């Protein structure tokens, strides 16, 4: 298969993932238009955004898998990818720790508190990155990049655990 065909398959898959996510958000908007949606438009917008990101990410795993399969013969790409994954993944637990340590800070205008809030937002994205790094690990052609990608997925699992525990504790009545 020629390089242009491979690139076309991957790009076409991303376009299809974008289209599916957009259609789902459109359908959701059709089904939720009314007085309640008008009264809470910001909450509905966040729900639409979350639906789009989750759907696009899940659907984009297919063309990403094809792209990774096509990149298997290039060992340097996998070393660079595994290093980048580890660098990104370490920010998950660091962000979760910042969020934990600054949650009850009396000085809400501190840069550390702001960093803690960003850390919580970073932890929100961790479940998606777990899927991404596991997909990369499946297609990794050699042992070292595969293990590095699995470690990155494990770090993201830790950040995901913090996020889900935080949500669970927020829902428990005091």
N, C-alpha and C positions, 0 to 999 in steps of 0.2 A: 504494500500500500504506500502511496506517495505521501510526502510530508504535507502537501496542501489538503489532501483528503483527511488526514489525521487531524489537522487543525480545524477543518470544517466540521468534523464530527464533534469535536470538543466544544467549539463555539456554538454550533447548532444546539447542543445539549444545554448550554447555559441560556440560550435564548428561549428554549422550550421551558426550562425551569422558571425563568422570569415570567413567561406567559402564564404558566399554571398558577404561580403565586398571585399574579395580578388578577386572574379570573376568580380565584377563591376570595380575594379581598373584595372584589366587585360584588360577588354573590352575597357575601356577608353584609356588605353595605345595603344591598337591596332588601335583605331580610331584617335588618335592624334600623331601618329609617322610621322615625316616628318621634313623638314627644319626648320619650325617654332618651333617645339618641341626641336630640337637640339640647336637652337639659344637661347632659353629661358628654358633650362633644369631645372634650379632651381625653376622657377615659376610653371612649369608643375609638378615637384616633390611635391611642396607645395599643388597644387591642388589634386594630387593623395592622399597625406596624409590626407587632409581635407575630401575628398570623403570617404576614408576608415574609418576615425574616426566617421564621421556622420552616415554612413551606419551601422557600427558595433554597435554604441550606440543605434540607433533606433531599430535594430534587436535584440539586447541584452535585450531590455525591456521585451520581451516575456519570455525568461527563468528566468529573474529576477523576473517577476511577479509570475511565478510558485514557485520559491524559497521563495519569500515573503509569498505566500499563505501557503506553507508548514511550515513556521516559525511562523504563527499566534498564535499557542498555547503557545509560549514561550515569556512571558511578559518582562522579563529582556533583551532579545535581542532587543525588540522594544524601550525600554528606552535608551539603549546604542546607538542604531542606530539613534534615534532622537537627542541625545546629540551630537553625531559625526556630524550629518547633520548641526546642528546649528553652530558648531565650524568651519566647512568647509565653510558654507554660509556666515559667517561674514567676511571672507577674501575677498569676492567679492566686496562689497561696500568700504571696506578699500583700496583694490587695486585700485578701480576706483578713489577714492579721492586722493590717492598718485599720480596717473597718471595725474589727473587734476592739482594738485598743482605743479608738477615738469615739466609740459609740456614745458613751456617757460623759464626754468631755464638757466641762462647764463653759469653756471658751469656744463658742460655736463659730467664731470668725477666724479661727486659727487655720493656717495653711495645712496643718496635719489633719484637721477635721475634714477639710475639703478633699485631701488625698484619701482619707478613709471612705468618704462618700463615693469617690471615683473607684476605689477598691471594691465597693459593693457592686457598682455597675459592672466592673470587670468580672466579678464572680457570677453575675447574671448570664454572661456569655459563655461561661465555662462548659455547660452541657453541650452546646453546639461544637465547641472545640474538641471535646472528647470524641465525638463522632468523626470529626475531620482527622484527628491524629490517629485514630484506630484505622480509618480508611487508608491513610498513608502507610501505616505499619503493615497492613495486609499486602500492599503492592511493593513494599521495599524489597530490593533484589538480594540484599546481603544482610548478615547478622547484626553488625554494629548499627547501621541506620535503623533497622527494625527495632532493636532494643532501645535506642534513643527515643524513637517515636512512641514506643510503649511507655517509657518513663514519662514523656511529655503528657500522654493520655492519663497516666496515673496522677500527675500533678493537677491536671484539670479535674479529675475526679474528686480530689481533695477540695478544690475551690467549689465544685458543684455541691459537695456535701455541706459545706458552710452555707451556701445559698439556700439549699432546701431546708436545713435545720433552722436558719434564720426565718424563713417563711413559715415553718411549722410553729416556731415559738411565737411569732407575731399573731398567729391565728388562735393560740391557746388563751382562753380568758384568764385574767389575773385575779 
